[in-house]
Amino acid sequence: MIREEYYKWLCRFIFTSRRRNYKRLIRYLHGVEFTYSVPFDENRYEDGLSLRKRFAYELGYSNDHITNIMGDDPCSVLEMMIALAIRCEEHIMDDIEYGDRTNQWFWTMIDNAGFSSLTDLNFNSREAEYIIDRVLNRKYGPCGEGGFFYIKNNCNVDLREVELWYQLNWYLDSYFEEMKQYEH
């Protein structure tokens, strides 16, 4: 019961009317453990786990109660992605003019990684597994192509060796730099 309530709570951060047809993918991502090879990505793992405390606080549960139920569960890919999207919004991109864009940052990762075609009608667990393997084991391109953050221009470092937090920040820099070019 609590696990399902938690899952639905997570989904409220990411589902919009436009993106409701990805329920199978999202459920799949929640069932896959987030693993990492770059040491500081442990912070992303811990951020994912910290969502459980936020859930407990917001819904009035004690941390001990949630820990007793989910304490041994590893951080899922979904938890890590949502936590990273929340951190992006709350620590970097917070702007009252635009409102909460947590779901935008989440779906950017989904789109960049190549999950976009895996709607409920087209969901293929083998394809999802292939993409997850590529992302988690950093088998994507040096500029992030096929990973969560793809830097199209001026990528002068191999992103496969860089923690996700830096990838996110550099992605945002490149995204807004590209947007400036279109304004002129």
C-alpha positions, 0 to 999 in steps of 0.5 A: 500500500505505502509502496504504491502510494509512494509510486503515485506520489513520484509520478505527480512530479512528472506526468502531464496530460501530454505525457500520460502515455508512458506509464509502462516505461515509468513503472519499468524505470522504477523497477531498475536499480540506479547503479553508477561508476563515477564516484560522485554519482553516489550523490544522485543515488542518495538524492533518489533515496532522500525522496522517501523522506520528502514523501514521508514529510509531505504525507505525514508519515514518520521516517521510521515507518517509511524506512521499515517498509522501503529501507533496504530497497535500492534507489531506482532509476526513476527515483534518481531521475526525478530527484535530479530533475527536482534538484535542477528546478529547485537549485538552478532553474527556479523562476517564478515567471516559468513555474515549476519545470521539474517535469520538463527536466525529467522528460529532457532526460527521457528524450535524450536517452532515447526512451521517447518511442517507448509509449504504452502502445510501443513499450518494449522491455528489451529496448528499455533494457538496452537503453538503461544499460547504455546509460548506466554503463556509460556506453553513450557518445563522448558528448552524451549522445544516447545519455541523459544529457547531450551537448551538441556544440562545444563539448570539450570533455568526455561526458562518460567520465563526468558525474551527472550533476556536471553533465546537467549543468553543462547541458543547461549552459549549452541549451541556453547558449543555443537559445541565445543564437536563435534570438539574434 
